[in-house]
Amino acid sequence: MSELKLEELTEEQVCFQMILHSGNARSKVLQALRLYREGDIEKVNEMLADAEEDLSLVHKVHFQLVQKEAGGEQQELSLLFLHAEDHFMSTLTMKEMVKEMIPIFQELKS
C-alpha cells in the first residue's frame, strides 16, 4: 500500500482517502469476526493485520494534518473532514474491541 502525500491531494481528496481506507479497515475487522465464528483463526489474524495496514495509512495522513496545524498552518474544518475523522476513530475503536473479544471467545470455547 503506497503512502499518501498530502501536498499531492486536495482537502477533499484527503478526506475521501481517509474514509476509503478507514472503511476498508472496518470491513476487514468485521470479516475477521465472521471468520472467527467460522473457526478460521489463521485468517482472523491475517484479516486484522490487513486492517492495521489500512489504519496505519490513515493514521499517517491524520498525523501529517496535526503536524501542519501544530506548525501554524491552520486547517479548514469541514463536515467532510469531521466525517472522515469519525470514520477513522470509530474503526480504531472497533478494531480494539474485536481484538479484545476474540481471546474472550476463545476462553469461553474451552
Backbone bond lengths (Angstrom), bond angles and torsions (degrees), N, CA, C in turn:
res aa  C-N    CA-C-N  psi(-1)  N-CA   C-N-CA  omega(-1)  CA-C   N-CA-C  phi
1 M - - - 1.441 - - 1.523 108.36 -
2 S 1.322 115.85 125.92 1.456 118.77 -176.58 1.527 111.04 -82.35
3 E 1.309 114.36 149.37 1.458 120.98 -178.24 1.524 109.66 -78.24
4 L 1.325 116.02 140.54 1.457 121.30 178.98 1.519 109.88 -85.66
5 K 1.324 115.63 138.85 1.456 121.03 178.16 1.524 108.16 -111.32
6 L 1.331 115.71 116.37 1.458 121.39 -175.97 1.523 113.00 -55.86
7 E 1.315 116.15 -39.54 1.467 119.64 -175.37 1.530 112.52 -66.11
8 E 1.338 117.60 -15.86 1.464 121.45 179.76 1.529 112.33 -94.92
9 L 1.336 117.61 -2.40 1.461 121.48 -174.52 1.522 111.71 -122.59
10 T 1.323 115.84 149.27 1.464 119.94 171.57 1.529 107.69 -75.91
11 E 1.325 116.37 167.51 1.463 120.25 178.60 1.528 110.76 -59.58
12 E 1.330 116.62 -39.66 1.464 120.52 179.34 1.527 110.86 -65.71
13 Q 1.316 117.07 -40.96 1.465 120.71 179.36 1.524 111.36 -64.32
14 V 1.333 116.15 -37.86 1.465 120.23 176.72 1.524 109.20 -60.23
15 C 1.324 116.15 -47.37 1.468 120.59 179.94 1.525 111.05 -61.14
16 F 1.322 116.89 -45.94 1.463 119.63 -178.74 1.526 111.71 -65.58
17 Q 1.323 117.19 -33.94 1.466 119.59 176.15 1.530 110.66 -66.98
18 M 1.320 116.36 -40.10 1.466 120.00 177.37 1.530 110.51 -63.04
19 I 1.329 116.70 -43.60 1.465 121.26 179.26 1.527 110.32 -64.99
20 L 1.316 116.52 -44.91 1.468 121.56 -179.41 1.524 111.48 -57.91
21 H 1.327 116.59 -53.33 1.464 119.92 -175.19 1.530 112.15 -72.94
22 S 1.327 117.36 -32.86 1.465 119.62 174.38 1.527 109.62 -66.17
23 G 1.318 116.54 -41.82 1.465 120.86 178.42 1.514 111.93 -63.61
24 N 1.331 116.52 -41.42 1.470 120.23 176.47 1.526 110.18 -60.92
25 A 1.315 116.06 -44.23 1.470 120.46 179.87 1.528 110.67 -63.30
26 R 1.319 116.56 -42.49 1.474 120.71 179.39 1.525 110.40 -59.80
27 S 1.321 116.35 -44.80 1.469 120.54 178.45 1.522 111.12 -60.48
28 K 1.319 116.79 -40.54 1.463 120.99 -179.48 1.525 111.67 -68.92
29 V 1.320 117.03 -36.65 1.468 120.76 177.76 1.529 109.86 -64.83
30 L 1.325 116.15 -45.44 1.468 119.56 178.30 1.521 111.34 -65.61
31 Q 1.325 116.56 -38.05 1.467 120.13 177.02 1.530 110.38 -64.02
32 A 1.315 117.56 -37.02 1.471 121.03 177.56 1.527 110.14 -60.78
33 L 1.313 116.68 -41.75 1.461 120.68 178.70 1.532 110.73 -64.65
34 R 1.326 116.91 -41.26 1.473 120.85 176.93 1.527 110.78 -63.93
35 L 1.325 116.08 -41.87 1.468 120.13 179.05 1.519 111.23 -63.31
36 Y 1.319 116.26 -36.66 1.460 119.44 177.67 1.521 110.03 -61.69
37 R 1.341 115.84 -44.90 1.468 119.64 179.03 1.525 111.36 -60.64
38 E 1.328 117.01 -30.57 1.461 121.81 178.52 1.525 111.83 -82.75
39 G 1.335 117.48 -7.14 1.459 121.60 177.42 1.512 115.37 88.43
40 D 1.326 118.11 11.61 1.466 121.38 -178.08 1.526 110.41 -95.69
41 I 1.343 116.14 72.92 1.464 122.62 -174.01 1.533 112.18 -61.23
42 E 1.315 117.35 -38.81 1.462 120.60 -178.83 1.527 110.77 -60.47
43 K 1.318 116.60 -43.03 1.465 120.07 179.43 1.524 111.76 -71.39
44 V 1.327 117.26 -26.80 1.466 121.03 177.70 1.522 109.11 -59.02
45 N 1.312 116.66 -51.18 1.461 120.99 -178.89 1.527 111.51 -64.37
46 E 1.322 116.21 -37.27 1.467 121.07 177.98 1.533 110.18 -64.27
47 M 1.326 116.33 -44.23 1.460 121.03 -179.22 1.527 111.12 -65.97
48 L 1.333 117.44 -40.11 1.471 120.80 177.83 1.529 110.63 -66.64
49 A 1.324 117.04 -36.72 1.471 120.24 177.23 1.531 110.22 -65.77
50 D 1.331 117.16 -39.37 1.467 120.65 176.95 1.534 110.53 -63.45
51 A 1.330 116.01 -41.04 1.467 120.52 178.09 1.529 109.93 -61.96
52 E 1.333 116.34 -39.59 1.472 120.88 178.63 1.528 110.81 -60.46
53 E 1.331 117.15 -38.05 1.465 120.25 178.91 1.518 110.96 -62.59
54 D 1.339 116.23 -45.89 1.464 119.79 178.14 1.525 110.78 -61.69
55 L 1.319 116.52 -44.85 1.462 120.36 -178.92 1.526 111.81 -66.79
56 S 1.307 116.78 -33.00 1.464 120.71 177.57 1.525 110.29 -63.43
57 L 1.311 116.02 -40.72 1.464 120.58 178.16 1.527 110.39 -62.20
58 V 1.327 116.57 -45.93 1.469 120.76 179.28 1.527 110.01 -64.51
59 H 1.329 116.25 -41.13 1.463 120.05 179.88 1.519 111.07 -60.26
60 K 1.330 117.25 -41.28 1.466 120.67 179.81 1.528 111.20 -63.18
61 V 1.336 116.17 -41.53 1.466 120.26 178.09 1.530 109.56 -64.51
62 H 1.320 115.64 -46.57 1.463 121.07 -179.55 1.528 110.15 -59.93
63 F 1.319 116.84 -43.57 1.462 121.85 -179.97 1.531 110.82 -63.38
64 Q 1.331 116.57 -39.72 1.473 119.71 177.50 1.528 110.74 -61.65
65 L 1.330 116.18 -40.14 1.469 120.00 178.61 1.527 110.85 -64.55
66 V 1.317 116.47 -42.29 1.465 120.93 178.78 1.532 109.87 -63.93
67 Q 1.328 117.13 -42.50 1.464 120.86 178.59 1.523 111.79 -61.23
68 K 1.341 115.72 -42.55 1.469 119.01 179.23 1.526 110.43 -60.69
69 E 1.315 116.05 -44.14 1.466 118.88 -179.18 1.529 110.78 -68.17
70 A 1.326 117.30 -39.67 1.468 120.83 178.00 1.527 110.51 -63.31
71 G 1.328 116.57 -27.77 1.462 121.36 178.09 1.517 113.43 -83.02
72 G 1.332 116.59 4.27 1.450 120.04 175.73 1.517 115.01 101.49
73 E 1.324 117.72 -4.29 1.468 120.79 178.91 1.524 108.73 -88.07
74 Q 1.328 115.19 105.27 1.461 120.87 -176.65 1.529 110.64 -65.40
75 Q 1.331 116.25 131.30 1.461 122.06 179.56 1.525 109.73 -97.23
76 E 1.332 115.41 139.52 1.463 120.01 176.08 1.528 108.35 -74.70
77 L 1.317 116.16 132.03 1.455 121.53 -178.89 1.525 108.58 -102.41
78 S 1.327 116.13 96.66 1.460 120.65 -178.86 1.524 109.83 -100.71
79 L 1.313 115.64 163.48 1.451 121.11 175.48 1.531 109.84 -61.71
80 L 1.321 116.65 -36.05 1.461 120.96 178.18 1.525 111.01 -63.02
81 F 1.331 117.10 -42.01 1.463 120.10 178.10 1.528 111.02 -65.99
82 L 1.334 116.40 -41.32 1.464 119.34 177.87 1.529 110.68 -61.17
83 H 1.325 116.18 -39.53 1.463 120.72 177.41 1.535 110.56 -63.53
84 A 1.327 116.35 -43.70 1.468 121.28 179.60 1.525 110.69 -62.39
85 E 1.308 116.20 -44.31 1.460 120.78 -179.87 1.533 110.79 -66.41
86 D 1.321 116.95 -39.80 1.464 121.45 177.43 1.525 110.51 -62.59
87 H 1.321 115.85 -43.11 1.470 120.86 177.28 1.530 110.03 -57.90
88 F 1.318 115.86 -46.93 1.458 122.43 -178.63 1.530 111.13 -61.76
89 M 1.323 116.28 -51.17 1.465 120.23 -175.71 1.525 111.81 -67.15
90 S 1.320 118.19 -39.25 1.471 119.41 179.60 1.530 110.74 -68.65
91 T 1.319 116.89 -33.72 1.466 119.47 177.57 1.524 110.71 -69.93
92 L 1.330 117.36 -38.79 1.471 119.95 175.24 1.526 110.59 -59.04
93 T 1.327 115.90 -44.49 1.463 120.67 179.24 1.519 110.89 -62.92
94 M 1.324 116.03 -45.20 1.462 120.45 179.91 1.534 111.09 -60.59
95 K 1.317 116.76 -42.99 1.468 120.80 -179.85 1.524 110.67 -61.12
96 E 1.330 116.18 -45.70 1.465 119.70 -179.99 1.527 111.44 -63.98
97 M 1.319 116.69 -39.25 1.467 120.35 178.68 1.529 110.89 -63.55
98 V 1.324 117.19 -45.42 1.466 120.90 -179.77 1.524 110.26 -64.45
99 K 1.336 116.80 -40.60 1.468 119.50 178.44 1.524 111.51 -63.77
100 E 1.313 117.96 -30.92 1.465 121.28 176.76 1.527 111.95 -80.15
101 M 1.316 117.04 -33.54 1.465 121.13 -176.59 1.522 113.00 -73.13
102 I 1.320 117.31 -36.78 1.470 120.10 -175.71 1.522 111.98 -58.99
103 P 1.344 120.74 -47.33 1.471 119.16 176.84 1.539 112.60 -61.66
104 I 1.316 116.43 -34.67 1.468 119.28 177.34 1.516 109.78 -63.88
105 F 1.326 116.51 -44.82 1.465 120.12 177.61 1.518 111.34 -61.54
106 Q 1.350 116.60 -38.45 1.470 120.42 179.09 1.519 110.32 -63.68
107 E 1.332 117.15 -41.14 1.468 120.60 178.35 1.522 111.22 -64.93
108 L 1.300 117.06 -39.41 1.463 120.75 179.88 1.528 111.91 -67.22
109 K 1.341 115.52 -30.53 1.467 119.78 179.14 1.516 112.06 -70.44
110 S 1.341 117.02 -30.21 1.477 119.52 -175.00 1.496 112.75 -85.44
